[in-house]
Amino acid sequence: MKESLAPLISLELNYFAYSELSVMGNYFVGGCKPWTVGTFGDLYFSNQLMKVKSIKLVTLQGEVHSSPEDAVTESIECNIENASEETVTGLNNIIKLMSGDVDSTITSSTVTCGDHIWNSHICSHNKAALCIGCDDPCSAENALVLNSCGERRHSSKTTIRFFILYKP
């Protein structure tokens, strides 16, 4: 497969990134369409061609439009270079689930990396959602959730999220 895609990847990047900016429940950057195109397109092809080195979710959330000093920033990374085989397999299963590279009967994947549990599900809208430290990313509302195609909830907060997958 790599040979057939060689012309497409001559300017290959070593990462996949998705970002979103949501202000008071409305997306100004990101959202369902960019998430779908990114995960089913770029992430899918990237995963076919290279092994994952690490996965990272960075969030900034708060009423930053009125009180920027009160914003809460969280950054969680799972680096698989020194991880157990179970963690590597689990993380790869999450990436496969998010990119649509799984059997249709597989609807969730969970992995513990360090002190954090990464959880991915295919939600009722048939798109993947990801969370760290929650049971169900399809219904969770904390900052460490990527569910860009899920139900929008009104919020007085501004949320910035970066999802980054690094390749060696």
C-alpha positions in Angstrom: 0.0 0.0 0.0 2.9 2.4 0.8 4.1 2.2 -2.8 0.7 3.0 -4.3 0.4 6.1 -2.0 4.0 7.3 -2.6 3.0 10.2 -4.9 0.5 11.4 -2.3 3.0 11.4 0.6 6.1 12.9 -1.0 5.7 15.9 1.3 5.0 13.7 4.3 4.4 15.3 7.7 5.2 13.4 10.9 2.0 14.3 12.8 -1.7 14.6 12.6 -3.3 17.6 14.3 -6.9 18.7 14.9 -7.8 21.9 16.6 -11.0 23.5 17.7 -12.2 26.8 19.2 -15.6 26.8 20.8 -17.1 30.0 22.3 -20.3 29.7 24.3 -21.1 26.4 22.6 -20.5 27.6 19.0 -17.6 26.3 16.9 -15.4 29.0 15.2 -12.6 26.5 14.4 -13.1 22.8 14.1 -16.5 21.1 14.5 -18.0 18.0 12.9 -17.0 18.4 9.3 -13.3 19.1 10.0 -13.2 16.3 12.6 -14.7 13.8 10.2 -12.5 14.8 7.3 -9.4 14.8 9.5 -10.0 11.5 11.2 -11.4 9.5 8.2 -8.9 11.2 5.8 -5.6 12.4 7.2 -5.6 10.2 10.3 -6.6 7.1 8.3 -3.8 7.5 5.7 -1.3 8.6 8.3 -2.0 5.5 10.4 -1.6 3.2 7.3 1.9 4.6 6.6 3.6 5.1 9.9 3.6 3.9 13.5 2.4 6.2 16.3 5.0 7.7 18.6 2.7 9.6 20.9 -0.8 11.0 21.2 -1.6 14.3 23.0 -4.7 16.3 24.0 -4.2 19.9 25.1 -7.2 22.0 26.3 -7.7 25.5 27.6 -11.1 26.2 29.1 -12.7 29.0 31.0 -14.4 32.3 30.6 -11.3 33.6 28.9 -13.3 36.2 26.9 -13.9 38.0 30.2 -11.4 36.5 32.7 -8.4 35.1 30.8 -6.5 34.6 34.1 -9.1 32.0 35.2 -8.6 29.7 32.2 -7.6 26.1 33.1 -5.0 24.4 30.8 -4.6 20.7 30.7 -2.1 18.7 28.6 -2.1 14.9 28.6 0.3 12.9 26.5 0.7 9.2 26.0 4.2 8.4 24.7 4.4 4.8 23.6 8.2 4.6 23.2 8.7 3.0 26.6 5.1 1.7 27.0 4.0 -1.9 27.5 2.8 -4.0 24.5 -0.7 -3.8 25.9 -0.6 0.0 26.0 0.8 0.2 22.4 -1.9 -2.2 21.1 -4.7 -0.3 23.0 -3.5 3.1 21.7 -3.3 1.8 18.1 -6.9 0.4 18.5 -8.1 3.8 19.6 -6.5 5.4 16.5 -8.0 2.7 14.3 -11.4 3.3 15.8 -11.1 7.0 15.3 -10.0 6.7 11.7 -12.7 4.2 10.7 -10.1 1.4 10.2 -12.0 -1.2 12.2 -14.7 -3.8 11.8 -18.1 -2.2 12.2 -18.8 -4.4 15.2 -16.1 -2.6 17.2 -17.5 0.5 18.8 -15.2 1.3 21.6 -11.6 1.1 22.8 -9.9 1.9 26.1 -6.3 2.1 27.1 -4.5 3.1 30.3 -1.4 5.1 29.6 0.5 6.3 32.6 -2.0 7.7 35.1 -4.7 8.3 32.5 -7.4 6.3 30.9 -8.0 7.1 27.2 -11.5 6.1 26.0 -12.9 6.2 22.5 -16.4 5.3 21.3 -18.4 5.4 18.1 -21.4 7.6 19.2 -25.0 7.6 18.0 -24.0 10.1 15.2 -21.6 7.4 13.8 -18.5 9.4 14.5 -15.7 8.7 17.0 -15.4 10.6 20.3 -12.4 10.6 22.6 -12.0 11.4 26.2 -9.4 11.1 29.0 -10.6 10.1 32.4 -14.3 9.6 31.6 -16.5 6.5 31.0 -18.3 7.7 27.9 -16.9 10.3 25.6 -20.3 10.5 23.8 -22.0 12.1 26.8 -19.1 13.5 28.9 -18.9 17.3 29.2 -15.4 18.0 30.7 -12.6 19.7 28.9 -10.7 16.5 28.1 -13.3 15.3 25.5 -13.3 15.5 21.8 -16.8 14.9 20.5 -17.0 17.5 17.7 -20.0 15.8 16.1 -22.0 15.4 19.3 -24.8 17.5 20.7 -23.8 21.1 21.2 -24.3 22.3 24.8 -24.7 26.0 25.6 -21.9 27.1 27.8 -20.6 30.5 29.0 -17.1 29.2 28.5 -14.5 29.3 25.7 -12.8 26.0 25.0 -9.7 25.5 22.8 -8.6 22.0 22.1 -5.6 20.5 20.3 -5.4 16.8 19.4 -2.0 15.8 18.1 -0.7 12.4 17.0 3.1 12.3 16.5 4.8 9.9 14.2 8.5 9.1 14.4 
